[in-house]
Amino acid sequence: KNITMSTTTIKFEDGAVQFRQRLIVSILSHRPLLIRNIRSDDLESPGLREHEASFLRLLDRMTNGSTIEINATGTQIRFKPGLLLGGEIVHTCPASKSSSDGLSGNGDGIDNGNSSTLLPTSNCASVGWFLEGILPLAPFGKNPLHLTLEGITDGTCDMDPSPDYIATSILPLFLRFGIGADA
């Protein structure tokens, strides 16, 4: 079955607002996406954050034929969606939502001199942030999605839901629609 992509590009000038949702709409509608002004007014750290770039890499692995173009400053992306495949995917989620790794002794994390004891604080990207973005795509892949996300799961991140919360709130809804391993 051939899927034709609309030539009408979805355009947003207001930066990273609803970043994941805009990418989801692009993939499901098979329409190219252009997002401009991503933190363009942030003089110290303009552009995409580490967790957003990681989400783009995850989407690239979940699809076949997607193209992602990011300008030099990271303040603009062009995304042309490919075919949503699904399949077996393992992805490591970054531990920080800041532009740096967020685990240094600069106030973003706890550093007592041993890198193995660095702990994330409230400025982190939990697995739940990635799950929220991927779940709307999961039922539509060519093959069933078997996704393993590695990263922070404790739910202490600012606004990100914990995997336990998602498992008890969203996944039962999927099962009612016949979506999921236990359906």
ROLODO-589261 format. One record per residue: x, y, z of N, C-alpha, C, O in turn; residue number from 1. Coordinates in steps of 0.2 Angstrom, whole numbers, m for minus. Example, Ala and Ser with C-alpha at 12.3 -4.5 7.8 and 13.67 -1.06 7.14 Angstrom:
REC  n.c1  n.c2  n.c3 ca.c1 ca.c2 ca.c3  c.c1  c.c2  c.c3  o.c1  o.c2  o.c3  nr
REC    66   m28    39    62   m22    39    66   m16    39    71   m17    42   1
REC    64   m11    35    68    m5    36    64     0    39    67     6    40   2
***
This chain:
REC  n.c1  n.c2  n.c3 ca.c1 ca.c2 ca.c3  c.c1  c.c2  c.c3  o.c1  o.c2  o.c3  nr
REC     4    m6     0     0     0     0     4     6     0     9     7     4   1
REC     4    10    m5     8    17    m5     4    22    m1    m2    23    m2   2
REC     8    25     3     6    31     7     9    37     3    15    38     3   3
REC     5    42     1     7    48    m2     7    53     3     3    54     7   4
REC    13    57     3    14    63     8    11    69     5    12    71    m1   5
REC     7    72     9     5    79     7    10    84     6    15    83    10   6
REC    10    88     1    15    93     0    15    99     4    19   103     4   7
REC     9   100     8     8   105    12    11   104    18    10   100    22   8
REC    16   109    19    20   109    26    16   112    31    14   117    31   9
REC    16   108    37    14   111    43    19   116    46    25   114    47  10
REC    17   122    47    22   127    49    21   130    56    15   132    57  11
REC    26   131    60    25   134    67    30   139    68    36   137    66  12
REC    29   145    70    34   150    71    35   151    78    39   155    80  13
REC    32   147    83    32   149    90    36   144    94    35   143   100  14
REC    41   141    91    46   137    94    44   130    96    40   127    93  15
REC    47   128   102    46   121   104    39   120   108    39   115   111  16
REC    35   124   107    28   123   111    25   117   108    25   117   101  17
REC    23   113   112    19   106   109    24   102   104    21   100   100  18
REC    30   102   106    35    99   101    33    92    99    33    90    93  19
REC    32    88   104    31    81   103    24    80    99    24    76    94  20
REC    19    84   101    13    83    98    13    85    91    10    82    86  21
REC    17    90    89    17    92    82    21    87    78    19    86    72  22
REC    26    84    81    29    78    77    24    73    76    24    69    71  23
REC    20    71    81    15    66    80    10    67    75     9    63    71  24
REC     8    73    75     3    75    69     6    75    63     3    72    58  25
REC    13    77    62    16    76    56    17    69    53    15    67    47  26
REC    18    64    58    19    57    56    12    54    54    12    51    49  27
REC     7    55    58     1    52    57    m3    55    51    m7    52    48  28
REC    m1    62    49    m4    65    43     0    64    37    m2    66    32  29
REC     6    62    38    11    61    32    12    68    29    13    69    23  30
REC    12    73    33    14    80    31    20    82    34    22    81    40  31
REC    25    86    30    31    88    32    29    94    37    24    97    38  32
REC    34    95    42    34    99    47    40   104    47    45   102    46  33
REC    38   111    49    43   116    49    42   119    56    37   122    57  34
REC    47   119    61    46   123    67    52   128    67    58   126    66  35
REC    50   134    68    55   139    68    55   143    75    51   142    79  36
REC    60   146    77    61   150    83    61   146    89    58   148    94  37
REC    65   141    89    65   136    95    70   140    99    76   139    98  38
REC    67   142   105    71   146   110    76   151   106    82   152   109  39
REC    74   154   101    78   159    98    80   165   102    85   169   101  40
REC    76   167   107    77   172   111    82   171   117    83   175   121  41
REC    83   164   118    88   162   123    95   163   121    98   159   117  42
REC    98   168   124   105   170   121   110   165   124   115   164   120  43
REC   109   162   129   114   158   132   114   151   129   119   147   128  44
REC   108   148   128   107   142   125   101   141   120    96   138   122  45
REC   102   144   114    96   144   110    95   137   107   100   133   107  46
REC    89   135   104    88   129   100    86   123   104    84   124   110  47
REC    86   117   101    84   111   104    88   109   110    93   111   111  48
REC    84   106   115    87   103   121    89    96   119    87    93   114  49
REC    93    93   124    95    87   123    90    82   122    90    77   118  50
REC    85    82   126    79    78   126    75    78   120    72    73   118  51
REC    74    84   117    71    85   111    74    82   105    71    78   101  52
REC    81    83   105    85    80   100    85    72   100    85    68    95  53
REC    85    70   107    84    62   108    78    60   105    77    54   103  54
REC    72    64   106    66    61   104    65    61    97    62    56    94  55
REC    69    66    93    69    65    86    73    59    84    71    56    79  56
REC    78    57    87    82    51    85    78    45    86    78    40    82  57
REC    74    45    92    69    40    93    64    39    87    63    34    85  58
REC    61    45    85    56    45    80    60    42    73    57    39    69  59
REC    66    44    72    69    42    66    70    34    66    70    31    61  60
REC    72    32    72    72    24    72    66    21    72    66    15    69  61
REC    60    24    73    54    21    73    51    21    66    46    18    64  62
REC    54    25    62    51    26    55    56    24    50    62    24    51  63
REC    54    24    44    58    22    38    57    28    33    52    29    30  64
REC    63    31    31    62    36    26    61    43    29    60    48    25  65
REC    61    44    35    60    51    38    67    55    37    72    52    37  66
REC    66    61    36    72    66    35    71    71    41    66    74    41  67
REC    77    73    44    77    78    49    82    83    47    88    81    47  68
REC    81    89    47    86    94    45    85    99    51    80   102    53  69
REC    91   100    54    91   105    60    96   110    58   102   109    56  70
REC    95   117    59   100   122    57   105   122    62   105   119    67  71
REC   110   126    60   117   126    64   115   128    72   119   126    76  72
REC   111   132    73   109   135    80   104   130    83   103   131    89  73
REC   101   126    80    96   122    83    89   125    83    85   123    87  74
REC    88   131    81    82   135    82    77   134    76    71   136    77  75
REC    78   129    71    74   128    66    75   120    64    80   118    63  76
REC    69   117    64    69   110    61    64   109    56    59   112    55  77
REC    66   105    51    62   102    46    62    95    46    67    92    47  78
REC    55    92    47    54    85    48    50    83    42    44    85    41  79
REC    52    78    38    48    75    33    47    67    36    52    63    36  80
REC    41    66    37    40    59    40    40    54    35    38    54    30  81
REC    43    48    38    43    42    34    37    37    36    33    39    40  82
REC    38    31    34    33    26    36    34    24    43    40    22    45  83
REC    29    24    47    30    22    54    30    14    54    25    10    52  84
REC    36    11    57    37     4    56    35     0    63    32    m5    62  85
REC    37     3    69    36    m1    75    42    m5    75    48    m3    74  86
REC    41   m11    78    47   m16    79    50   m16    86    47   m12    90  87
REC    56   m19    86    59   m19    93    64   m13    93    69   m13    89  88
REC    64    m9    98    68    m3    98    70    m2   106    66    m2   110  89
REC    76    m1   106    79     1   113    82     8   112    86     9   108  90
REC    80    12   117    82    19   117    84    22   124    81    20   129  91
REC    90    25   124    92    28   131    90    35   131    92    39   127  92
REC    86    37   136    83    44   137    89    48   141    92    45   145  93
REC    90    54   138    95    58   142    92    60   149    86    60   150  94
REC    97    61   154    95    62   161    94    69   162    92    71   168  95
REC    94    74   157    94    81   158    90    84   153    90    82   147  96
REC    85    89   155    82    93   150    86    99   149    84   103   144  97
REC    91   100   152    95   107   151   100   106   145   100   100   142  98
REC   103   111   142   107   110   136   113   107   138   117   104   133  99
REC   116   107   144   122   103   146   119    96   148   113    95   148 100
REC   123    92   151   121    85   153   117    86   159   114    81   161 101
REC   117    91   163   113    92   169   116    88   175   112    87   180 102
REC   121    84   174   123    80   180   130    82   182   134    78   185 103
REC   132    88   181   138    91   183   137    94   190   132    95   193 104
REC   143    97   193   142   100   199   140   108   199   142   112   203 105
REC   136   109   194   134   116   193   127   118   195   124   123   193 106
REC   125   114   200   118   115   202   113   111   199   107   111   202 107
REC   114   108   193   109   104   190   109    97   193   104    93   192 108
REC   114    95   196   114    88   199   119    88   205   122    93   207 109
REC   119    83   208   124    82   214   130    79   212   130    73   209 110
REC   136    82   214   142    80   212   147    79   218   148    84   221 111
REC   148    73   220   152    72   226   159    69   224   163    66   228 112
REC   161    71   217   167    69   215   168    62   211   173    60   208 113
REC   162    58   212   162    51   209   157    51   204   151    52   205 114
REC   158    51   197   153    51   192   148    46   192   142    47   190 115
REC   149    41   196   144    35   196   139    37   201   134    34   202 116
REC   140    42   205   135    44   210   131    51   209   128    54   213 117
REC   132    53   202   128    59   200   121    58   200   119    53   197 118
REC   117    62   203   110    61   203   106    66   199   108    72   200 119
REC   101    65   196    97    70   192    93    74   197    91    71   203 120
REC    91    80   196    87    84   200    80    85   196    79    81   192 121
REC    77    90   198    70    92   195    71    94   188    66    94   184 122
REC    77    95   185    78    97   178    80    91   174    86    91   171 123
REC    76    86   174    78    80   170    72    78   165    66    80   166 124
REC    74    74   161    69    71   156    68    64   158    72    59   157 125
REC    62    62   161    61    55   163    58    51   157    56    54   152 126
REC    58    45   158    55    40   153    48    42   151    46    41   146 127
REC    45    44   156    38    46   155    37    52   150    32    52   146 128
REC    41    56   149    41    62   144    41    58   137    38    61   133 129
REC    45    53   136    46    50   130    40    46   129    37    45   123 130
REC    37    42   134    31    38   133    25    42   131    22    40   127 131
REC    25    48   134    19    52   132    19    54   125    14    54   121 132
REC    25    55   122    26    56   115    25    50   110    23    51   104 133
REC    27    45   113    27    39   108    20    35   108    18    32   103 134
REC    17    35   114    10    31   114     5    33   109     2    28   106 135
REC     4    39   107    m1    40   102     1    37    95    m3    36    91 136
REC     8    36    94    10    33    88    10    25    88    10    22    83 137
REC    11    22    94    11    15    95     6    11    91     8     6    88 138
REC     0    12    91    m5     8    87    m5     8    80    m8     4    76 139
REC    m1    13    77    m1    14    70     5    12    66     5    13    60 140
REC     9     8    69    15     6    65    14     0    61     9    m4    62 141
REC    18    m1    56    17    m7    51    18   m14    55    14   m18    54 142
REC    22   m14    61    23   m19    65    21   m17    72    22   m11    74 143
REC    20   m22    77    19   m20    84    25   m17    86    31   m19    85 144
REC    24   m12    91    30    m8    94    32   m12   100    28   m13   105 145
REC    38   m14   101    41   m16   107    47   m12   109    52   m12   106 146
REC    45    m7   113    50    m2   115    53    m2   122    49    m3   127 147
REC    59    m2   122    62    m2   129    66     5   130    70     7   126 148
REC    64     9   135    67    15   136    71    15   142    68    12   148 149
REC    77    17   142    81    17   148    82    24   150    84    28   146 150
REC    82    25   157    83    32   159    79    33   166    78    28   169 151
REC    78    39   168    75    40   174    68    38   174    64    40   170 152
REC    66    34   179    59    32   180    55    34   186    50    32   187 153
REC    59    37   191    56    38   197    50    43   198    47    44   203 154
REC    49    47   192    44    52   192    45    58   196    40    62   198 155
REC    51    59   198    53    66   202    54    71   197    55    77   199 156
REC    54    71   191    55    76   186    49    81   186    44    79   188 157
REC    50    87   185    46    93   186    38    91   184    34    91   188 158
REC    37    89   178    30    88   175    29    82   172    24    80   169 159
REC    34    78   171    34    71   168    31    66   172    32    65   178 160
REC    26    62   169    23    57   173    28    51   173    32    50   169 161
REC    27    47   179    31    41   180    28    36   175    22    36   173 162
REC    32    31   174    29    25   170    24    21   174    19    19   170 163
REC    24    21   180    19    18   184    12    22   183     7    19   182 164
REC    12    28   183     6    32   182     3    31   175    m3    30   174 165
REC     8    31   170     5    29   163     3    22   162    m3    21   159 166
REC     6    17   166     3    10   166    m3    10   169    m7     5   167 167
REC    m5    14   174   m11    13   177   m17    18   175   m23    17   176 168
REC   m15    23   170   m20    27   168   m21    27   160   m27    26   158 169
REC   m16    27   157   m16    27   149   m17    20   146   m21    19   142 170
REC   m13    15   149   m13     9   146   m19     5   146   m21     1   142 171
REC   m23     6   152   m30     2   152   m34     5   147   m39     1   144 172
REC   m34    12   145   m38    14   140   m36    11   133   m40     9   129 173
REC   m30    10   132   m28     7   126   m31     0   125   m33    m2   120 174
REC   m30    m4   131   m33   m11   131   m41   m11   129   m43   m15   126 175
REC   m44    m6   132   m51    m5   130   m53    m4   122   m58    m6   120 176
REC   m48    m2   119   m48    m1   112   m45    m7   108   m44    m7   102 177
REC   m43   m12   112   m40   m18   109   m33   m17   107   m30   m20   102 178
REC   m29   m12   110   m22   m11   108   m18   m13   114   m19   m11   120 179
REC   m13   m17   113    m9   m19   118    m8   m27   119   m12   m30   116 180
REC    m3   m29   123    m1   m36   123    m7   m40   126    m7   m46   125 181
REC   m10   m37   131   m16   m41   134   m22   m40   131   m27   m42   134 182
REC   m23   m37   125   m29   m36   122   m32   m42   120   m38   m42   117 183
***
